[in-house]
Amino acid sequence: MSNSILLQVENNIATITLNRPKVFNSFNKEMAHAMQDALDRCKEDDVRAVMIVGEGKAFCAGQDIQEITDPELNPGFKAILDDHYNPIVIKIRELEKPVVAAVNGVAAGAGANIALCCDVVIATESAAFIQAFSKIGLIPDSAGTWFLPRLIGFGKASAIAMLADKITANEAEQMGMIYKAIKDDEFLAFAKAKTEKLANLPTIALANTKKAFNASYSNNVEQQLALESKLQIESAQTEDYKEGVAAFMEKRSPKFKGN
């Protein structure tokens, strides 16, 4: 794996670190493919939760402009979207594990939208989210036009995307864009604690929750009820369900194993 993406798996938690701090962790082709490889590794049974964080001062500044302005490096926008960013978003949404975006600094362009497609988004109070695309004559990609309206409403999403407003982490929390904005000196410990909590919850039930949310915007209510029934029956057949009920009856903390 490229050193532009670092992957550490410990205690059932996979930590993916975006590691190009000199360019604010902006993506190039190599880094995008390495990110996809890291997400594929997270499918394995020893991983029960994932945290994505940036090295240095930024979370991710989006696309590396140097790559697209160099004729010898530029793969073209079709490749950038179809081969680089779109697979990352799909892999995060289809991964049957909870994914935490630990936004340690600025998240701009595709970097913002990769964060927003995660299951839980936690940011430092000093972080900011910027849909920077209109500043260079582009539109939001990496599913930004899908997630933003669903997170914060059509009108606000449209304005933020067109005006390229800088949204502070506190503003993002207030408008429902992210889960929490945390003081900088408490941020990493908080994000790690939430990821650890997710890693110790019933993994199959969390995966099924994710599947249900993924389908919720395309299903009508009858279809969603049918899906919930299917996934609930599946969840009730797990060992973790048996443990959860037993722990409740015995008035003790459950010890889920992810199966």
C-alpha positions as CSV (number, residue, x, y, z in Angstrom):
1,M,0.0,0.0,0.0
2,S,1.2,3.5,-0.8
3,N,2.5,5.6,2.1
4,S,-0.1,8.3,1.1
5,I,-2.6,6.1,3.0
6,L,-1.6,4.5,6.3
7,L,-3.7,1.6,7.7
8,Q,-3.5,0.3,11.2
9,V,-5.7,-2.5,12.6
10,E,-5.8,-2.9,16.4
11,N,-8.4,-4.1,18.8
12,N,-10.9,-4.6,15.9
13,I,-10.5,-0.9,14.9
14,A,-9.1,0.0,11.5
15,T,-7.6,3.5,11.4
16,I,-7.1,4.9,7.9
17,T,-4.8,8.0,7.9
18,L,-4.7,10.3,4.9
19,N,-1.0,10.9,4.7
20,R,0.0,13.7,2.3
21,P,0.2,16.5,4.9
22,K,2.4,18.8,2.7
23,V,-0.5,19.1,0.3
24,F,-3.2,19.1,3.0
25,N,-3.9,15.4,2.2
26,S,-5.3,16.2,-1.2
27,F,-5.9,13.1,-3.4
28,N,-4.0,12.0,-6.5
29,K,-4.5,8.8,-8.4
30,E,-2.1,6.8,-6.2
31,M,-3.7,7.9,-3.0
32,A,-7.2,7.3,-4.3
33,H,-6.3,3.7,-5.2
34,A,-4.6,3.2,-1.9
35,M,-7.7,4.4,-0.1
36,Q,-9.8,1.9,-2.0
37,D,-7.3,-0.9,-1.0
38,A,-7.5,0.2,2.6
39,L,-11.3,0.1,2.6
40,D,-11.2,-3.4,1.0
41,R,-9.0,-4.6,3.8
42,C,-11.6,-3.3,6.3
43,K,-14.0,-6.0,5.0
44,E,-12.1,-8.6,6.9
45,D,-13.5,-10.1,10.1
46,D,-10.9,-8.7,12.4
47,V,-12.3,-5.2,11.7
48,R,-15.5,-4.1,13.4
49,A,-15.2,-0.3,13.1
50,V,-13.2,2.2,10.9
51,M,-11.9,5.6,11.7
52,I,-10.6,7.9,8.9
53,V,-8.4,10.9,9.9
54,G,-6.0,13.2,8.3
55,E,-2.3,13.6,9.1
56,G,-1.2,17.2,10.0
57,K,-3.3,20.3,9.9
58,A,-6.0,19.3,7.4
59,F,-8.4,16.4,7.0
60,C,-8.4,16.5,3.2
61,A,-8.3,19.4,0.6
62,G,-10.0,17.3,-2.1
63,Q,-8.3,16.8,-5.5
64,D,-4.6,17.6,-5.9
65,I,-4.7,20.5,-8.4
66,Q,-1.1,19.8,-9.4
67,E,-2.3,16.5,-10.9
68,I,-5.0,17.9,-13.1
69,T,-3.0,20.9,-14.3
70,D,0.0,18.8,-15.4
71,P,-0.7,17.4,-18.9
72,E,1.5,14.4,-18.2
73,L,-0.3,13.5,-14.9
74,N,-3.9,14.5,-15.6
75,P,-6.0,11.4,-16.0
76,G,-9.1,13.4,-17.0
77,F,-12.3,14.0,-15.1
78,K,-14.0,10.8,-16.1
79,A,-11.2,8.7,-14.7
80,I,-10.9,11.0,-11.6
81,L,-14.6,10.4,-10.8
82,D,-15.2,6.9,-12.1
83,D,-12.0,5.4,-10.9
84,H,-10.9,7.5,-8.0
85,Y,-13.6,9.1,-5.9
86,N,-16.9,7.3,-6.8
87,P,-15.5,3.9,-5.7
88,I,-14.4,5.4,-2.4
89,V,-17.9,6.7,-1.7
90,I,-19.5,3.4,-2.7
91,K,-17.0,1.3,-0.7
92,I,-17.7,3.4,2.5
93,R,-21.5,3.1,2.0
94,E,-21.4,-0.6,1.2
95,L,-18.9,-1.5,4.0
96,E,-20.7,-3.6,6.5
97,K,-18.9,-1.8,9.4
98,P,-19.5,1.6,10.9
99,V,-17.1,4.3,9.5
100,V,-16.2,7.4,11.6
101,A,-14.8,10.5,9.8
102,A,-12.6,12.2,12.4
103,V,-12.2,15.6,10.7
104,N,-9.1,17.1,12.3
105,G,-8.9,20.1,10.0
106,V,-10.2,21.6,6.8
107,A,-12.3,19.3,4.6
108,A,-12.8,20.8,1.2
109,G,-14.2,19.7,-2.1
110,A,-14.2,15.9,-2.5
111,G,-12.5,15.8,1.0
112,A,-15.6,17.3,2.5
113,N,-17.9,14.9,0.7
114,I,-16.0,11.8,1.5
115,A,-16.3,12.8,5.2
116,L,-20.0,13.5,4.9
117,C,-20.7,10.0,3.4
118,C,-19.4,8.3,6.5
119,D,-21.7,7.0,9.2
120,V,-20.5,9.3,12.0
121,V,-18.8,12.6,11.4
122,I,-16.8,14.2,14.3
123,A,-14.8,17.4,13.8
124,T,-12.5,19.6,15.7
125,E,-14.0,23.0,16.5
126,S,-11.2,24.5,14.4
127,A,-12.2,22.4,11.4
128,A,-14.3,23.7,8.5
129,F,-16.2,22.2,5.6
130,I,-16.0,23.9,2.1
131,Q,-17.8,23.0,-1.1
132,A,-15.0,24.7,-3.0
133,F,-16.0,23.5,-6.5
134,S,-17.7,26.7,-7.8
135,K,-14.6,28.7,-7.1
136,I,-12.9,26.9,-10.1
137,G,-16.0,26.4,-12.3
138,L,-17.0,22.8,-11.2
139,I,-19.9,21.2,-9.4
140,P,-19.8,19.2,-6.1
141,D,-18.9,15.6,-6.8
142,S,-18.2,12.5,-4.6
143,A,-22.0,12.4,-3.9
144,G,-22.0,15.9,-2.4
145,T,-25.2,16.7,-4.4
146,W,-26.8,13.6,-2.8
147,F,-25.7,13.8,0.8
148,L,-25.8,17.6,1.4
149,P,-29.5,18.1,0.6
150,R,-30.4,15.1,2.7
151,L,-28.3,16.2,5.7
152,I,-29.3,19.9,5.8
153,G,-32.1,20.5,3.4
154,F,-32.3,21.6,-0.3
155,G,-32.2,25.3,0.2
156,K,-29.2,25.5,2.5
157,A,-27.3,22.8,0.5
158,S,-27.9,24.7,-2.7
159,A,-26.6,28.0,-1.2
160,I,-23.6,26.4,0.4
161,A,-22.6,24.6,-2.8
162,M,-23.0,27.6,-5.1
163,L,-21.5,30.2,-2.7
164,A,-18.7,27.9,-1.6
165,D,-19.3,29.2,2.0
166,K,-16.8,28.1,4.6
167,I,-18.8,26.2,7.2
168,T,-17.2,26.0,10.7
169,A,-17.5,22.7,12.6
170,N,-19.9,24.4,15.1
171,E,-22.1,25.6,12.3
172,A,-22.0,22.2,10.7
173,E,-23.2,20.6,13.9
174,Q,-25.9,23.1,14.4
175,M,-27.3,22.6,10.9
176,G,-27.2,18.8,11.2
177,M,-24.3,18.3,8.7
178,I,-22.2,16.4,11.3
179,Y,-22.6,14.6,14.5
180,K,-20.4,16.6,16.9
181,A,-17.9,19.5,17.0
182,I,-15.3,18.8,19.7
183,K,-12.7,21.1,21.3
184,D,-9.4,20.6,19.6
185,D,-7.6,19.2,22.6
186,E,-10.4,16.7,23.3
187,F,-11.1,15.7,19.7
188,L,-8.9,12.7,19.1
189,A,-9.7,11.0,22.3
190,F,-13.4,11.6,21.7
191,A,-13.3,10.2,18.2
192,K,-11.3,7.2,19.2
193,A,-13.7,6.5,22.1
194,K,-16.7,6.7,19.8
195,T,-15.0,4.3,17.3
196,E,-14.1,1.9,20.1
197,K,-17.7,2.0,21.3
198,L,-18.9,1.1,17.7
199,A,-16.3,-1.7,17.5
200,N,-17.8,-3.2,20.7
201,L,-21.5,-3.0,19.6
202,P,-23.3,-5.8,17.6
203,T,-21.6,-5.5,14.2
204,I,-24.2,-7.3,12.2
205,A,-27.0,-5.1,13.6
206,L,-25.0,-2.0,12.8
207,A,-24.4,-3.3,9.3
208,N,-28.1,-3.9,8.9
209,T,-28.9,-0.4,10.2
210,K,-26.6,1.0,7.6
211,K,-28.3,-1.1,4.8
212,A,-31.7,0.2,6.0
213,F,-30.5,3.9,6.0
214,N,-28.9,3.4,2.5
215,A,-32.2,2.3,1.1
216,S,-34.5,4.7,3.0
217,Y,-34.4,7.5,0.4
218,S,-35.3,5.3,-2.5
219,N,-38.0,3.1,-0.8
220,N,-41.5,4.0,-0.2
221,V,-42.8,3.4,3.4
222,E,-44.1,-0.1,2.5
223,Q,-40.8,-1.1,0.9
224,Q,-38.9,0.2,3.9
225,L,-41.1,-1.6,6.4
226,A,-40.5,-4.8,4.4
227,L,-36.8,-4.2,4.4
228,E,-36.8,-3.5,8.1
229,S,-38.6,-6.8,8.7
230,K,-36.1,-8.7,6.7
231,L,-33.1,-7.1,8.4
232,Q,-34.6,-7.4,11.9
233,I,-35.3,-11.1,11.4
234,E,-31.7,-11.5,10.2
235,S,-30.4,-9.5,13.2
236,A,-32.4,-11.6,15.6
237,Q,-30.7,-14.8,14.4
238,T,-27.2,-13.6,15.6
239,E,-25.3,-14.5,18.7
240,D,-25.0,-10.9,19.6
241,Y,-28.8,-10.6,19.8
242,K,-28.9,-13.6,22.2
243,E,-26.1,-12.0,24.3
244,G,-27.9,-8.6,24.3
245,V,-31.1,-10.2,25.6
246,A,-29.3,-12.3,28.2
247,A,-27.3,-9.3,29.4
248,F,-30.6,-7.3,29.8
249,M,-32.3,-10.1,31.7
250,E,-29.2,-10.6,33.9
251,K,-28.7,-6.8,34.5
252,R,-25.2,-6.8,33.2
253,S,-23.2,-5.2,30.4
254,P,-23.3,-7.2,27.2
255,K,-20.2,-8.6,25.6
256,F,-20.8,-8.5,21.9
257,K,-18.5,-10.5,19.6
258,G,-19.7,-9.3,16.2
259,N,-21.5,-12.4,15.1
